């Protein structure tokens, strides 16, 4: 959920925290080396500069740098990085065998909020927690990645969701869209990306558990966005309506976590965006019940 830049550290998938800067290191999931800012407790996802390595956003024609129609972009860096994170889970996906007899997978896709939820070892011991949110559920697989918007999740939906052959996909996203991580926020663009993910799931016989976008206060990595809480609230109202219209299993985490000002309740977040362990534990019971309800109905 954030624009990662030097001097900021990103967490999970939604943001950055001011802290020390980490430099290039081997990518445990495959792909080019990683470094630069990473979200709190999440996996570093950038190169050495910018939100995703050396992607020069927003300079426009003639903005300097690499020249060409989109000045300011380091094209030599582009060739070794994937803006939509298509290479991030390459190794983990390759190491995951097809579902065994009777195995019913649920795969989570999201941003740093999901990445911090799935934990460092994929056991859903959340950042700051000591116990799994879903004890014994080895069929729950995390594919959340820091800073992503719905646009990026849509692009990697086939390889990180469909190809893993789940019975259920758990989708939670939107806050990084509002923050502008991949450009100026437009409600319709985000709505369209959600709809397209639902279409892909339906076409591949995958049931959806849709978790509402989480409340927020300010985006510490994007201070220029001052109306984020109101925009997230507007997005969540549409999510509720569209889920009901389409018959999608919907978990209203927003109502569980938000106060009267549409911000995170006290104790539910340490940075106004990412949940604390208490926040994750608060929603996990309901999410788990929704997943299991659907899994009980599918073969």
N, C-alpha and C positions, 0 to 999 in steps of 0.2 A: 504494500500500500504505500509505496512511497517512491519519491524520487530519491534515489540514492546518490549522494555526492560526497566528495571527500569532506571529512569533518563530521559526517553523520553516520550513524550505524543503524542498519535496518533490521527489523525483526520479522521473522516468519514470512508474511506475505503482505503485510499491510503497511510497513512504515520504517522509519529510521529513528535512532536515538543518538543523541550527542554522546560520543565516546571515542575511544581510540580507533585508529584506522588499521585494518588488517590488510596485508598485501598478498599478492598472488600465491596460491597454493594449489596442490593437486585437487582435482574435482573427484570426490569419492563415488560419484554417480556416473562418471564418464564425461567426455567432452573436454573442452579447453580448460586450462587452469582458471581458478577463481580467485578473486581478491577484492580489494576495495571494500566499501561499506557493506555491512550485512545487518539484517534486522535483529532485534534483541532476541538472543537465543536461537535464532533461525540459522539457515545456511547461507553463507555469503554467495551472492549470485552475480555480482558484477565483474567487470574487468578491473582496470586500475583507475578509471575515471568515469564519472557520470552515473546515471541511474542504472544502466546496463552496460558497463564497460565504457566505450568511447562513442556512444550514440549522441550526436550533437543535435538535440531537439531545439526547434524554435528559432533558428537563426535565419532561415529563409534564403532565397537566392542571393548569391554574392556575399554571404555572411562570413567569408573567410574560411580558413582551415583547408579542407580537402578540395575546394573549388567545385566546378561543375554546377549542375542545376540546383543542387542543394548544398550550398557552401556550409562549412563548419562540420561536416560529417567526415569522420576518419574512416575512409573506405577500406583501408588495410586492416582495421580492427573488425569491420563488419564480416570479413570473410572467415573469421574464426569464432564468431559469436552468433547466437540465434536469439533474436529479439523476443520470439515467442516461446523460448525455453524448450524447444523440441528435443534438445540433446540432454536435458537435465536428468531425466529418469531413465536414460537409455540402458545403462548397465543394470539398474534394479529391475526394469521391465524384462530384460533378457534373462535374468537369473530367476524370475518368477515362473514356475511351471504352470501349465494349464490347470484349471480347477480339477481336483480329484473327484471321484465318484461321490455324489451327494454334497459336494462342497458348494455353498452359496455365498459368493463374495459380495461385499459391499465396499465400493471404492469411493473415497472422499476426494473431491477436487475443490481447490480454493486458493487463497493467498497466504500471507504470513499468519493470519489467524488460524487457518487450518494447519499450516506447517508447525506452529507451536503446539497445536492440539495433538497432532500425530506423534510428536516427540522425536527425540534424536534417533531412537532405535526403532521407530515405527510401531511401538507398543501402546501408543496413546497415553503415555505418562506425560501430561502437559508440562510446558515450561513452568518451573517453580513448584511442580507437584511431585508427589512421592508414590502415588498409586495410579494404576491405569483407570481411565474413564470407562473402559469397556473390558473388565477382567475376563480373560479366557477367550476373547473374540479374535482369534488369529485369522479369521476370515475378513476382518476389517483392515483395509489397506489405505494408507494415506498417500495422496498425490497433490498435496498443497505446496505451493511455491511462492516465496516472498515477492511482494510488490506487484503481483499480477492484477490485471483487470479482466473483465469478462471477455474482452477481445482476445486476449492471449489464451485464456482457458478454452475458448471455442476452437482455436487453431490446433491445440494439442489434445483435444477431446478424443480423437480417434486412437492415437497411440497410447495415451495414458488412461483412458477409460474403456473404450469399446474393445480394444485388442486384449485387454485383461479379462474379458468375458465375465463381468460381474452380473449379478441379478439385480443389484441396486446401485445407483450412483447417488452420492450425497453431495449436493451443490450448495456452496455458501460463498457469496461474492458481492461486489458492488461498492465497497467503501473506497477502494483504490480508483474506481471509475470516477467517483465524486471528487476525489482528491486531484484528479487530472494526471495520473501517472503515465497514461499513454495519449495525452492530449486533452483539450478542453472537454469538460463533461457535457453530454447531451443525454437527457433521460431516454429518448427514443433509441439511441444507439445501444444503451445498456439493456433496455427492454428487448431489442432485437437479438442481442447476443444470448440472453437467457432463453428466448423462444427457440433459437436455433439449437442450443444444447438440448432442450427438451425434445425437439424434433428428432435429433440424432439418436437420443436415448430410445425414444418410442420406435423408431425404424429398426433398431437393433434389439428390441424386446427387453430393454433395461428399464426397470421402474425407478422413479425419481423420489428422493426425499429432499425437499428444498428447505434450507434453513434461511430465515430472513437475514438481511444485512444487519450487522450489529450497530447499535447506537454509537455516537462519537461526540466529542466536543470540538476540539481543534485538531488539525493535522500538523503535528510538530515538524514534519519534513516539508510541508507546503503551507506556510503561514499566509500566503496571499489568498487562500480560500477561507473566507470568514463565515460563510453560510452553510458549511458542510452538514451541521446537525439538521438543519431544516431540509436540505436536499435529500439526506438519507431518510428522514421521516417520510417525505413525499414518495421516495422509491419504495419504501416498505409498504405504504398504503396500496400502491399498485401491485406489489408482490402478493399481498393477501387476496386482492380482487382477482388477479389472474390465476392464482393457484386454485381458487374456488371455481372459477370458470372452466378450467381445464381438468379439474379433478386430480390435482397433484397433491401428494402428501406434504403438508406444510407445517414447519415448526416455527412458531413465532418467538424466536429467541429475543427479538427486539423488546417485546413487552416484558420479558423476564428480566432484562438487564437495564432498561432505560428508566430514568427518573422523570419527573414532571417537566423538565426542561429539554427532554430528548437527548440528554447526555447519559453516560454510563453512571449507574448508581455507585455510591461510595463503596470502595473495596472490591469492585468488579473489574477495575482496570487501573494500572499504574501509570499509563501514559495517555489516557482519554480515548484510546482506540483498541489496543490489544487487551484481551481479558487476562486477569490474574488466574491462578490455578482455581481459586474459588469460583470465578466466572465459568470456567470450563466445566467444573463439577456440577454447577447449578443447571446447566443445559443438557448435560450428557445423558441423564436418565431419560428425559423426554425423547431425545434424539434416538437413543438405543431402542426405546419402545417402538418408535415409528419404523425403524429399520426392521426390527424383528417381526412386527405386524405384517409387513410386506413379504418378508422372506418366508413366512409361514404359508403364504398363498401361492408361491411359485414353485415350480419343479426344478 
